[in-house]
Amino acid sequence: LNKNVPIFVCTMAYPTVPCPLHIFEPCYRLMIRRCMETGTRQFGMCISDPVKGFADYGCILEIRNVEFFADGRSVVDSIGKRRFKVIQHSQRDGYNTADIEYIEDQKVD
């Protein structure tokens, strides 16, 4: 998962830290549905950037659970997995996507 990764532009996310989300915008509802249907259950989270649209660094979030409501909204229980660097910004069906490269952390003894 490093080409055309869906990007949720919202807040800062970190590996191992839970990130609960309330999804209500149509583009992100579509994005979450696709993440679940394709089985990846993952998407990137980046903070906003006024020039590029979103930051050059972010964190992959893994969806642990989704609760869908009758009106189309959902609550997503996700957790941070891996940090990444954005190689190329793009868009798909109203939401942002990116080609990414994972950042490997050095283990501390």
Legacy VTK file of the C-alpha trace (Angstrom):
# vtk DataFile Version 3.0
C-alpha trace
ASCII
DATASET POLYDATA
POINTS 109 float
0.000 0.000 0.000
2.115 2.895 -1.247
0.537 3.977 -4.578
-2.632 6.070 -4.782
-3.169 5.906 -0.996
-6.352 7.697 0.164
-5.516 10.702 2.342
-7.812 12.082 5.035
-6.849 15.730 5.571
-7.686 16.446 9.185
-5.411 16.165 12.207
-2.020 14.840 13.258
-1.886 11.070 13.776
0.868 8.973 15.360
1.844 5.281 15.316
0.189 3.210 18.092
-2.192 6.081 19.025
-5.970 5.551 18.561
-7.662 8.091 16.276
-11.488 8.092 16.480
-13.152 9.912 13.574
-16.669 11.172 12.832
-17.146 10.884 9.050
-19.873 13.035 7.500
-18.493 14.648 4.317
-19.584 12.735 1.182
-16.048 12.416 -0.229
-14.721 10.873 2.994
-17.772 8.609 3.321
-16.857 7.239 -0.118
-13.194 6.933 0.865
-13.961 4.929 4.037
-16.422 2.681 2.184
-13.758 1.917 -0.444
-11.137 1.186 2.245
-13.510 -1.348 3.771
-14.689 -2.896 0.474
-11.171 -3.376 -0.920
-10.047 -4.986 2.338
-7.047 -2.699 2.902
-8.766 -1.087 5.902
-6.062 1.603 5.746
-5.717 5.242 4.706
-3.287 8.088 5.302
-3.851 11.009 7.659
-2.170 14.360 6.992
-2.668 17.854 8.333
-3.745 20.616 5.981
-1.239 22.725 4.055
-2.455 26.046 2.573
-0.221 25.708 -0.513
-0.102 21.965 -1.308
-3.481 20.958 0.150
-1.921 18.587 2.674
1.424 18.094 4.399
4.363 16.121 3.003
4.399 13.770 6.000
1.638 11.733 7.615
0.654 8.502 9.302
-1.147 5.425 7.984
-4.273 4.652 10.004
-5.766 1.176 10.195
-9.533 0.888 10.612
-10.369 -1.328 13.575
-14.141 -0.829 13.441
-16.755 1.289 11.649
-20.241 2.078 12.905
-22.497 3.232 10.045
-25.606 5.335 10.709
-28.838 5.442 8.662
-28.139 8.990 7.428
-24.773 7.958 5.887
-22.491 9.253 8.634
-20.134 6.899 10.423
-17.839 6.692 13.402
-14.487 5.128 12.577
-12.259 3.566 15.227
-8.737 3.722 13.764
-5.203 3.451 15.083
-1.910 4.833 13.786
0.408 2.297 12.138
3.347 3.745 10.170
4.695 7.176 9.286
5.176 8.120 5.651
6.507 10.784 3.310
4.364 11.974 0.391
6.074 11.537 -2.978
3.244 12.819 -5.186
-0.064 14.553 -4.388
-3.201 13.679 -6.400
-6.996 13.391 -6.140
-9.673 10.781 -6.799
-13.439 11.336 -6.755
-13.238 14.390 -4.483
-10.742 13.180 -1.893
-6.955 13.443 -1.843
-4.610 10.568 -2.641
-0.831 10.251 -2.656
2.029 8.048 -3.674
3.989 7.521 -0.473
7.231 6.135 0.882
7.308 4.656 4.387
9.642 6.102 6.998
11.555 3.494 8.963
12.193 4.451 12.575
15.468 3.489 14.208
14.945 1.176 17.144
16.163 2.449 20.505
18.034 -0.016 22.706
LINES 1 110
109 0 1 2 3 4 5 6 7 8 9 10 11 12 13 14 15 16 17 18 19 20 21 22 23 24 25 26 27 28 29 30 31 32 33 34 35 36 37 38 39 40 41 42 43 44 45 46 47 48 49 50 51 52 53 54 55 56 57 58 59 60 61 62 63 64 65 66 67 68 69 70 71 72 73 74 75 76 77 78 79 80 81 82 83 84 85 86 87 88 89 90 91 92 93 94 95 96 97 98 99 100 101 102 103 104 105 106 107 108
